[in-house]
Amino acid sequence: MPTTAPDIPQAIRDSEAEMRALRHRIHAHPELAYEEFATSDLVAECLSGWGYTVTRGLGGTGLVGTLRAGSGTRALGLRADMDALPIHEASGKPYASTIAGKMHACGHDGHTATLLAAAKHLAATRRFDGTVHLIFQPAEEGLAGARKMIEDGLFERFPCDAVFAFHNMPGFPVGKLGFRAGPAMASSDTVVLTVHGRGGHGSMPHGTIDPVVVAAHIVVALQTIVSRNVDPRRMAVVTVGAIHGGDAPNVIPDSVELRLSVRAHQPEVRLQLRERIEALVQAQAAVFGARVDIDYRWRYPALVNDEAMTRFAREVAREWLGADGLVEDFEPLTGSEDFSFMLEQCPGSYFIIGNGDGELGCSVHNPHYDFNDAILPIGAAYWTRLVERFLPVNGQAREEGAA
C-alpha cells in the first residue's frame, strides 16, 4: 500500500464488500472475446439501477453508461475491459473459474468491478458538472474490441474531451499508481511466414530444397534486425514464437511455417521492422532457391499517452496519495493494449495500479494469477477524483492540460 493510507470516501468503503462479491461473480464466470454476454448483462443491470443511460451493442457485447450532472458541456470517458483468456485456472480460489479452459487471468474482472464501484459512487454524489461516459469494452485480448467499438461510432455517439483507462500491474507495490507520457506500451504485429521448398526423402537431401534449413537460417537472420538495423536507443522486438513443419525424421517437408511477434514503441520503427523482415526473409530464401509467402498482420498500434492529460492524471494522484503513492520511474512496457486505438481518436492516458508481489504478484496470463481486491477501492476512489477534477462544479479551476 502507499506509505500513507489513501483517503477513500466512506461510501466506497461501505460498498467494498458488495463490489468484491461482484468481482468474484465475474471471475467465476469468465467469457472470452466477443462472448461477454452475461458480463455485459450484469454491467448494464448495475448501471441502469444507479440511474445511468445504458447503450448496448457497440463492438458486439460492449456498452456505454452515460451520466450527466449540472449544465457543463465537457465530457470524460473512462474505460474498462471485460474479456477473459483461454487459460485453465489453477489459483484454487473459492471463486475460481467454473468454466474449464477459461479464466480471468489478466484482471479484467477487477477493472470492470473497479469502474462499477466508481459508477455507483458518482451516481450517488454527482459532484461533477458535465457528462461521464463509462466504456465497458469487449475483446481486448488480441481481437481489438476497442477498434470495433470505434468503428461502431463510439466517439461520434459519445464525444469525449478525454479518455482514460488503467491496468493492474503485478510486481508493483499494492495501490501505487504509475503514469507515463508519450509511448507507454508497444505496438504488436503478427507475421506468418510460409517457407516453400521441395520435399523428398531424408536420405537424399541433394534432390530437395529443404525448407527446414531455410527456416533455420531465417530465424537466425531475423535476430540481426534489432541488433544491427534498429537504433539501439529505441525499443524493438522480433520474436519467432512458433515453427511448424514436417512429421517424420526421414522426410523433408515441402513447407515450414514460422509465426512471429513484432513490437515497437515508435511508428517509424514499426514500419522499419516490416521493411527489414520482408526484405531479409526473401533474400535468405533466395539463397537456397526457396520462396516465402508473407502474411503481415498489422494489429495494435503503440499506446501513446497524451502529454497534458498524463500530467493532469498524475497530479490528481499526487495530490491525493502524495509522492510515495506514485511509481515515479514507470518505464514503457513492451506489452500491447488496444486502448491505443482510443488514444488515436481522443486525447487521454493509460496508467497502472500496482497489484502487489508474492502470490498476488503472480504475472498476468498465468493460471495462478488473481486480481488483488485491495486495489479495488483505491482504483474506484481515484476514478471519482479524476472525474470531479476534470468536470469541476461551480467553475473550480482545472489543472493545466484539462482545460
Secondary structure as the mmCIF struct_conf table of DSSP 4:
data_model
#
loop_
_struct_conf.conf_type_id
_struct_conf.id
_struct_conf.beg_label_comp_id
_struct_conf.beg_label_asym_id
_struct_conf.beg_label_seq_id
_struct_conf.end_label_comp_id
_struct_conf.end_label_asym_id
_struct_conf.end_label_seq_id
BEND BEND1 THR A 3 THR A 4
HELX_LH_PP_P HELX_LH_PP_P1 ALA A 5 PRO A 6
HELX_RH_AL_P HELX_RH_AL_P1 GLN A 10 ASP A 14
TURN_TY1_P TURN_TY1_P1 SER A 15 SER A 15
HELX_RH_AL_P HELX_RH_AL_P2 GLU A 16 ALA A 28
BEND BEND2 HIS A 29 HIS A 29
TURN_TY1_P TURN_TY1_P2 ALA A 33 TYR A 34
HELX_RH_AL_P HELX_RH_AL_P3 PHE A 37 GLY A 49
TURN_TY1_P TURN_TY1_P3 TRP A 50 GLY A 51
STRN STRN1 THR A 53 LEU A 58
TURN_TY1_P TURN_TY1_P4 GLY A 59 THR A 61
STRN STRN2 GLY A 62 ALA A 69
TURN_TY1_P TURN_TY1_P5 GLY A 70 SER A 71
STRN STRN3 ALA A 75 ASP A 81
STRN STRN4 LEU A 85 LEU A 85
BEND BEND3 PRO A 86 PRO A 86
TURN_TY1_P TURN_TY1_P6 PRO A 94 TYR A 95
BEND BEND4 THR A 98 ILE A 99
TURN_TY1_P TURN_TY1_P7 ALA A 100 GLY A 101
STRN STRN5 MET A 103 MET A 103
BEND BEND5 CYS A 106 GLY A 107
HELX_RH_AL_P HELX_RH_AL_P4 HIS A 108 THR A 125
BEND BEND6 ASP A 129 ASP A 129
STRN STRN6 GLY A 130 GLN A 137
BEND BEND7 GLU A 141 LEU A 143
HELX_RH_AL_P HELX_RH_AL_P5 GLY A 145 GLU A 151
TURN_TY1_P TURN_TY1_P8 ASP A 152 GLY A 153
HELX_RH_AL_P HELX_RH_AL_P6 LEU A 154 ARG A 157
BEND BEND8 PHE A 158 PHE A 158
BEND BEND9 ASP A 161 ASP A 161
STRN STRN7 ALA A 162 PRO A 170
TURN_TY1_P TURN_TY1_P9 GLY A 171 GLY A 171
BEND BEND10 PHE A 172 PHE A 172
TURN_TY1_P TURN_TY1_P10 VAL A 174 GLY A 175
STRN STRN8 LEU A 177 GLY A 178
STRN STRN9 GLY A 182 MET A 185
STRN STRN10 SER A 188 HIS A 196
STRN STRN11 ARG A 198 ARG A 198
STRN STRN12 GLY A 200 HIS A 201
TURN_TY1_P TURN_TY1_P11 GLY A 202 SER A 203
HELX_RH_3T_P HELX_RH_3T_P1 PRO A 205 GLY A 207
BEND BEND11 THR A 208 THR A 208
STRN STRN13 ILE A 209 ILE A 209
HELX_RH_AL_P HELX_RH_AL_P7 PRO A 211 THR A 224
HELX_RH_PI_P HELX_RH_PI_P1 ILE A 225 ASN A 229
BEND BEND12 VAL A 230 VAL A 230
TURN_TY1_P TURN_TY1_P12 PRO A 232 ARG A 233
BEND BEND13 ARG A 234 ARG A 234
STRN STRN14 ALA A 236 HIS A 244
BEND BEND14 ASP A 247 ALA A 248
TURN_TY1_P TURN_TY1_P13 PRO A 249 ASN A 250
STRN STRN15 VAL A 251 ILE A 252
BEND BEND15 ASP A 254 ASP A 254
STRN STRN16 SER A 255 ALA A 264
BEND BEND16 HIS A 265 GLN A 266
HELX_RH_AL_P HELX_RH_AL_P8 PRO A 267 VAL A 287
TURN_TY1_P TURN_TY1_P14 PHE A 288 GLY A 289
STRN STRN17 ARG A 291 TYR A 300
HELX_LH_PP_P HELX_LH_PP_P2 PRO A 301 ALA A 302
STRN STRN18 LEU A 303 ASN A 305
HELX_RH_AL_P HELX_RH_AL_P9 GLU A 307 LEU A 321
HELX_RH_3T_P HELX_RH_3T_P2 ALA A 323 GLY A 325
STRN STRN19 LEU A 326 VAL A 327
TURN_TY1_P TURN_TY1_P15 GLU A 328 ASP A 329
HELX_LH_PP_P HELX_LH_PP_P3 GLU A 331 LEU A 333
BEND BEND17 THR A 334 GLY A 335
TURN_TY1_P TURN_TY1_P16 ASP A 338 ASP A 338
HELX_RH_AL_P HELX_RH_AL_P10 PHE A 339 GLN A 345
BEND BEND18 CYS A 346 CYS A 346
STRN STRN20 GLY A 348 GLY A 356
BEND BEND19 ASP A 357 ASP A 357
HELX_RH_3T_P HELX_RH_3T_P3 GLY A 358 GLY A 361
HELX_LH_PP_P HELX_LH_PP_P4 CYS A 362 SER A 363
BEND BEND20 VAL A 364 ASN A 366
TURN_TY1_P TURN_TY1_P17 PRO A 367 HIS A 368
HELX_RH_3T_P HELX_RH_3T_P4 ASP A 373 ILE A 375
HELX_RH_AL_P HELX_RH_AL_P11 LEU A 376 PHE A 390
BEND BEND21 LEU A 391 LEU A 391
HELX_RH_3T_P HELX_RH_3T_P5 VAL A 393 GLY A 395
HELX_LH_PP_P HELX_LH_PP_P5 GLN A 396 GLU A 399
TURN_TY1_P TURN_TY1_P18 GLU A 400 GLY A 401
#
